[in-house]
Amino acid sequence: GRQIISKRIYQCDELIFQEQPLVLAQFEWNKLYKYSACEYCLYPLESCEQNVRRLCQDSSIIIPHSECDPNRNIDQQIVRCPKCNVK
């Protein structure tokens, strides 16, 4: 097989390699459960709380520590993915 060997030590969360996806598709059940994600990079387009409320069909659910959700301020009317900027 192929491998990449580093000649230096990388920092935590440091990007070391990035490439465009060749083929990408959501699972069929994502469509069934109306999972909102970017069709290009699969980045979620809903907050954790929105996801849980949708799956549980209970709009009163409140997720603790919402400040830890990277998508907590995501707008439901997104026209561009905040991660890859694709419409």
C-alpha positions in Angstrom: 0.0 0.0 0.0 0.9 3.7 0.1 1.9 5.7 3.1 2.8 9.2 4.1 5.8 9.6 6.4 6.4 12.8 8.3 9.8 14.3 8.9 8.6 16.6 11.7 6.1 16.5 14.6 2.8 18.2 14.1 0.7 20.2 16.6 -2.7 19.0 17.7 -5.4 20.1 15.2 -2.8 21.1 12.6 -3.9 20.4 9.1 -1.4 18.2 7.4 -3.2 17.0 4.3 -6.3 18.1 2.4 -7.8 17.0 -0.8 -11.1 17.3 -2.6 -13.6 14.4 -2.3 -13.7 12.1 -5.3 -17.1 10.5 -4.5 -19.3 11.5 -1.7 -22.9 10.4 -0.8 -25.1 10.4 2.2 -26.6 7.2 3.5 -30.1 6.6 2.3 -31.6 6.8 5.8 -30.2 10.4 6.0 -32.8 11.4 3.4 -35.5 9.3 5.2 -34.8 11.1 8.5 -34.4 14.5 6.8 -30.8 14.9 7.9 -29.6 18.3 6.8 -26.0 18.2 5.5 -23.9 19.7 2.8 -24.1 17.5 -0.3 -20.5 18.3 -1.1 -18.6 17.7 2.2 -21.4 16.2 4.5 -20.9 19.0 7.1 -24.1 19.2 9.2 -26.3 22.1 8.5 -28.3 21.9 11.7 -27.3 22.2 15.4 -27.1 19.3 17.7 -30.2 20.4 19.4 -32.1 20.8 16.1 -31.0 17.3 15.2 -32.2 15.7 18.4 -35.5 17.6 18.3 -36.1 16.4 14.8 -35.3 12.8 15.4 -37.2 12.7 18.7 -40.1 14.7 17.3 -40.0 16.8 20.4 -39.4 20.6 20.0 -39.1 21.1 23.8 -35.8 19.2 24.2 -32.9 21.4 25.4 -29.4 20.0 25.1 -27.1 21.0 27.9 -23.8 22.8 27.2 -24.9 24.1 23.8 -21.8 26.3 23.8 -19.9 23.1 22.9 -21.9 22.6 19.7 -19.9 24.1 16.8 -23.2 24.6 14.9 -25.1 26.2 17.7 -25.6 29.5 15.7 -26.3 27.9 12.4 -29.2 29.4 10.6 -32.0 27.2 9.2 -32.0 29.2 5.9 -28.4 28.4 5.0 -27.5 28.8 1.3 -23.8 28.1 1.7 -22.0 25.5 3.7 -19.9 27.2 6.4 -17.2 24.6 6.0 -16.6 24.3 2.3 -18.6 27.4 1.1 -20.5 25.4 -1.5 -24.1 26.4 -2.3 
